[in-house]
């Protein structure tokens, strides 16, 4: 029912619409690649830093709590050495999936580097963050990862710091979480340690050696 000119006009409009959609999809894909870790599918380290700055600014402005969890897969080097890096990658993907599924929708979950992951938890005090951290730790501990070389289980160590009591800036909070993480590793692994627990443990050790 349409004449030839109308058909050509509709074809041109359809081509332009398709090109716009394609450009939009390419932009979304490039943005996702720029902000996402290719292996785990979580946010990458650079995006973690930027999002943490944003959330810390909000916490500071509105006088709210904010907690940061750093977590590390225990004995991950031995997993790579024993089973190979492809199996190690499968474990990393599995742990990342558990972190994403167990964290809350408002939390920021990222691959921090290597076998380390980070979670930023807005409006969350140390006790609340510890509950989530323990939920993650227990979920990983009881999960069997099916790999090409058979079933495999791993555990996590986790460190928790909280704004403002653990520190007033991002660098201090991340450092405190890292200290708690390695305190957990030095004292048995497969556990969550908050700044208060780490400091209490250090005081106890000093008292025992005095």
C-alpha positions as CSV (number, residue, x, y, z in Angstrom):
1,X,0.0,0.0,0.0
2,X,3.1,2.3,0.3
3,X,4.7,3.9,-2.6
4,X,8.4,3.5,-3.5
5,X,9.5,6.7,-1.8
6,X,7.8,5.8,1.5
7,X,9.3,2.4,1.4
8,X,12.8,3.8,0.9
9,X,12.2,6.3,3.8
10,X,11.2,3.5,6.1
11,X,14.2,1.4,5.1
12,X,16.5,4.4,5.9
13,X,14.8,4.9,9.3
14,X,15.2,1.2,10.1
15,X,18.9,1.2,9.2
16,X,19.5,4.3,11.4
17,X,17.6,2.7,14.3
18,X,19.6,-0.5,13.9
19,X,22.9,1.4,13.9
20,X,21.9,3.4,17.0
21,X,21.0,0.1,18.8
22,X,24.3,-1.4,17.7
23,X,26.3,1.6,19.0
24,X,24.4,1.4,22.3
25,X,25.2,-2.3,22.7
26,X,28.9,-1.7,21.8
27,X,29.1,1.1,24.3
28,X,27.6,-1.1,27.1
29,X,30.0,-3.9,26.1
30,X,33.0,-1.6,26.3
31,X,31.9,-0.1,29.6
32,X,31.4,-3.6,31.0
33,X,34.8,-4.6,29.9
34,X,36.4,-1.5,31.4
35,X,34.8,-2.1,34.8
36,X,34.6,-5.9,35.1
37,X,37.3,-8.5,35.8
38,X,37.4,-10.8,32.8
39,X,37.8,-14.0,34.8
40,X,35.5,-13.7,37.8
41,X,32.9,-11.4,36.3
42,X,33.1,-9.2,39.4
43,X,34.1,-5.5,39.4
44,X,37.8,-5.0,38.8
45,X,40.3,-3.3,41.1
46,X,40.1,0.1,39.5
47,X,36.3,0.2,39.8
48,X,36.5,-1.0,43.4
49,X,38.7,1.9,44.2
50,X,36.3,4.4,42.5
51,X,33.2,3.0,44.1
52,X,34.8,2.8,47.5
53,X,35.6,6.5,47.2
54,X,32.0,7.3,46.4
55,X,30.5,5.2,49.2
56,X,33.0,6.6,51.7
57,X,32.1,10.1,50.8
58,X,28.5,9.4,51.4
59,X,29.2,7.7,54.7
60,X,31.3,10.7,55.8
61,X,28.6,13.2,54.6
62,X,25.7,11.5,56.3
63,X,27.6,10.2,59.4
64,X,26.9,6.5,58.5
65,X,28.9,3.3,59.0
66,X,30.7,1.5,56.2
67,X,32.6,-1.7,56.3
68,X,35.2,-3.3,54.0
69,X,35.9,-7.0,53.8
70,X,39.1,-8.3,52.3
71,X,39.1,-12.1,51.7
72,X,41.7,-14.5,50.4
73,X,41.5,-18.2,49.4
74,X,43.6,-20.2,51.8
75,X,46.5,-22.2,50.3
76,X,45.6,-21.1,46.8
77,X,49.2,-21.4,45.6
78,X,49.1,-25.1,46.4
79,X,45.8,-25.5,44.4
80,X,47.6,-24.0,41.4
81,X,50.7,-26.0,42.0
82,X,48.9,-29.3,42.5
83,X,46.0,-29.1,40.1
84,X,47.2,-26.4,37.6
85,X,46.0,-22.9,36.8
86,X,42.9,-23.9,34.8
87,X,41.5,-25.6,37.9
88,X,42.6,-22.6,40.0
89,X,40.6,-20.4,37.6
90,X,37.6,-22.6,38.1
91,X,37.9,-22.2,41.9
92,X,38.2,-18.4,41.5
93,X,35.1,-18.3,39.4
94,X,33.2,-20.5,41.9
95,X,34.3,-18.4,44.9
96,X,33.4,-15.2,43.0
97,X,29.9,-16.6,42.3
98,X,29.4,-17.3,46.0
99,X,30.5,-13.9,47.0
100,X,28.1,-12.3,44.5
101,X,25.2,-14.5,45.6
102,X,25.7,-14.1,49.3
103,X,26.5,-10.4,49.4
104,X,23.5,-8.0,49.6
105,X,22.3,-6.0,46.5
106,X,23.7,-2.8,48.0
107,X,27.2,-4.3,48.5
108,X,30.0,-3.7,46.1
109,X,31.8,-7.0,45.3
110,X,35.2,-6.9,43.4
111,X,38.2,-9.0,42.6
112,X,40.9,-7.2,44.4
113,X,43.8,-9.1,42.8
114,X,45.1,-12.6,42.4
115,X,43.0,-14.8,44.8
116,X,41.9,-11.8,46.9
117,X,38.4,-10.3,46.8
118,X,36.9,-7.2,48.4
119,X,33.4,-6.3,49.5
120,X,32.3,-2.7,50.4
121,X,29.2,-2.7,52.6
122,X,27.4,0.7,52.9
123,X,25.6,1.4,56.1
124,X,27.0,-1.6,57.8
125,X,28.8,-1.8,61.2
126,X,31.4,-4.3,62.2
127,X,28.9,-6.8,63.7
128,X,26.8,-6.7,60.6
129,X,29.7,-7.1,58.3
130,X,31.0,-10.0,60.4
131,X,27.7,-11.8,60.0
132,X,27.9,-11.5,56.2
133,X,31.6,-12.5,56.2
134,X,30.9,-15.6,58.2
135,X,28.0,-16.5,55.9
136,X,30.3,-16.3,53.0
137,X,33.1,-18.2,54.7
138,X,30.8,-21.1,55.7
139,X,29.2,-21.2,52.2
140,X,32.7,-21.5,50.6
141,X,33.8,-24.1,53.2
142,X,30.9,-26.4,52.5
143,X,30.9,-26.0,48.7
144,X,32.5,-28.7,46.6
145,X,33.9,-27.3,43.4
146,X,33.6,-29.8,40.5
147,X,36.7,-29.4,38.4
148,X,38.2,-31.3,35.5
149,X,40.5,-33.2,37.9
150,X,37.7,-34.0,40.4
151,X,36.0,-32.4,43.4
152,X,37.9,-29.8,45.3
153,X,37.2,-27.8,48.5
154,X,38.8,-24.6,49.7
155,X,38.4,-22.2,52.7
156,X,38.6,-18.4,53.1
157,X,40.2,-16.1,55.5
158,X,38.5,-12.7,55.9
159,X,39.4,-9.3,57.4
160,X,36.9,-6.6,58.3
161,X,37.4,-2.9,59.0
162,X,34.7,-0.3,59.6
163,X,34.4,3.4,59.1
164,X,34.8,5.5,61.2
165,X,36.2,3.5,64.1
166,X,38.8,1.6,62.1
167,X,39.9,4.6,60.1
168,X,38.7,7.8,58.5
169,X,40.1,7.3,54.9
170,X,40.1,4.5,52.3
171,X,43.8,3.7,52.6
172,X,43.6,3.2,56.3
173,X,40.4,1.1,56.1
174,X,41.9,-1.2,53.4
175,X,45.2,-1.5,55.3
176,X,43.2,-2.5,58.5
177,X,41.2,-5.1,56.6
178,X,44.4,-6.4,55.1
179,X,46.0,-6.7,58.6
180,X,42.9,-8.5,59.9
181,X,43.1,-10.9,56.9
182,X,46.7,-11.8,57.6
183,X,46.0,-12.1,61.3
184,X,43.4,-14.7,60.4
185,X,45.9,-16.5,58.2
186,X,48.6,-16.5,60.8
187,X,46.2,-17.9,63.4
188,X,44.7,-20.9,61.7
189,X,43.0,-19.6,58.5
190,X,39.3,-20.3,57.6
191,X,38.1,-17.5,59.9
192,X,36.8,-14.0,60.0
193,X,38.7,-11.3,62.0
194,X,37.5,-7.8,62.8
195,X,39.8,-4.9,63.8
196,X,38.6,-5.2,67.4
197,X,39.3,-8.9,67.5
198,X,42.8,-8.4,66.0
199,X,43.6,-5.7,68.5
200,X,42.3,-7.9,71.4
201,X,44.4,-10.8,70.1
202,X,47.5,-8.6,69.9
203,X,47.0,-7.3,73.4
204,X,46.6,-10.8,74.7
205,X,49.8,-11.9,73.0
206,X,51.7,-8.9,74.5
207,X,50.4,-9.7,77.9
208,X,51.4,-13.4,77.6
209,X,55.0,-12.5,76.7
210,X,55.4,-9.7,79.3
